[in-house]
Amino acid sequence: MISIHFLSAVPAATTNLPGTFFPQSSSEGASFQITGGHPTVDELHALLVAEDDEWNLVEFDEVTGVGFLQVIDWTPPSPGTVVMLSTQRKAA
């Protein structure tokens, strides 16, 4: 399991426009710190998409475990929220 501790949230510039037609207008973001595990950028990206397909990894430092993700058309987790990501692959 990998734990992601959300540190801060960045609100969208505008929330009344659909992100499909106006990129970045309704995208919010959140900074986070990995508190369990040491994933690579590619591994973390896959885990985040598996958790929520509206989450897009923007930055991640594999050494410090600090990163930033963008949330499309939704609100990011509140600061202080901890999300557990399973590293177990689901059976097909």
QUIBELZI-V112044 format. One record per pair of residues at least 6 apart in sequence whose C-alpha atoms are under 7 Angstrom apart, sorted by the first residue. I is the first residue (numbers start at 1). J is the second residue. D is the distance in Angstrom with one decimal. If there is no record, write none. Layout:
BEGIN
{{I	J	D} {I	J	D}}
END
This chain:
BEGIN
{{1	84	6.4} {1	85	5.6} {1	86	4.8} {1	87	5.6} {2	36	4.7} {2	37	5.1} {2	84	5.7} {2	85	5.1} {2	86	6.5} {3	34	5.8} {3	35	5.2} {3	36	4.9} {3	82	6.5} {3	83	5.8} {3	84	4.6} {3	85	6.3} {4	32	6.4} {4	33	5.8} {4	34	4.7} {4	35	6.0} {4	82	5.5} {4	83	5.2} {4	84	6.4} {5	32	5.5} {5	33	5.2} {5	34	6.2} {5	35	6.6} {5	80	6.4} {5	81	5.9} {5	82	4.5} {5	83	6.7} {6	30	6.8} {6	31	6.0} {6	32	4.3} {6	33	6.5} {6	77	6.8} {6	78	6.8} {6	79	5.0} {6	80	5.5} {6	81	5.4} {6	82	6.3} {7	31	5.4} {7	32	5.1} {7	79	4.8} {7	80	6.1} {8	30	5.5} {8	31	5.3} {8	79	4.8} {9	29	5.7} {9	30	4.2} {9	31	6.5} {9	76	6.6} {9	78	6.6} {9	79	6.5} {10	28	5.7} {10	29	4.9} {10	30	5.8} {11	28	5.0} {11	29	6.7} {12	25	6.3} {12	26	5.2} {12	27	5.2} {12	28	4.6} {13	25	5.6} {13	26	6.7} {14	25	5.2} {14	26	5.7} {15	25	6.7} {15	26	4.9} {17	25	6.2} {17	26	6.3} {18	26	6.4} {19	25	5.8} {19	26	5.3} {19	27	6.8} {19	72	6.9} {19	73	6.2} {26	72	6.7} {26	73	5.3} {27	70	6.5} {27	71	5.6} {27	72	4.7} {27	73	5.6} {28	70	5.8} {28	71	5.1} {28	72	6.6} {28	75	6.4} {28	76	6.5} {29	68	7.0} {29	69	5.5} {29	70	4.2} {29	71	5.5} {29	76	6.1} {30	68	5.6} {30	69	5.5} {30	70	6.6} {30	76	6.1} {31	67	5.7} {31	68	4.3} {31	69	6.5} {32	66	5.7} {32	67	5.4} {32	68	6.1} {33	65	5.5} {33	66	4.5} {33	67	6.4} {34	65	4.9} {34	66	6.4} {40	62	6.1} {41	60	6.4} {41	62	6.8} {45	57	5.8} {47	85	6.5} {48	55	6.3} {49	55	6.1} {54	71	5.6} {54	72	5.2} {55	69	6.4} {55	70	5.8} {55	71	4.8} {55	72	6.7} {56	69	5.4} {56	70	5.0} {56	71	6.4} {57	68	6.4} {57	69	4.4} {57	70	6.4} {58	68	5.6} {58	69	5.1} {58	70	6.5} {59	67	5.0} {59	68	5.1} {59	69	6.9} {60	66	5.8} {60	67	4.0} {60	68	6.5} {61	67	6.2}}
END
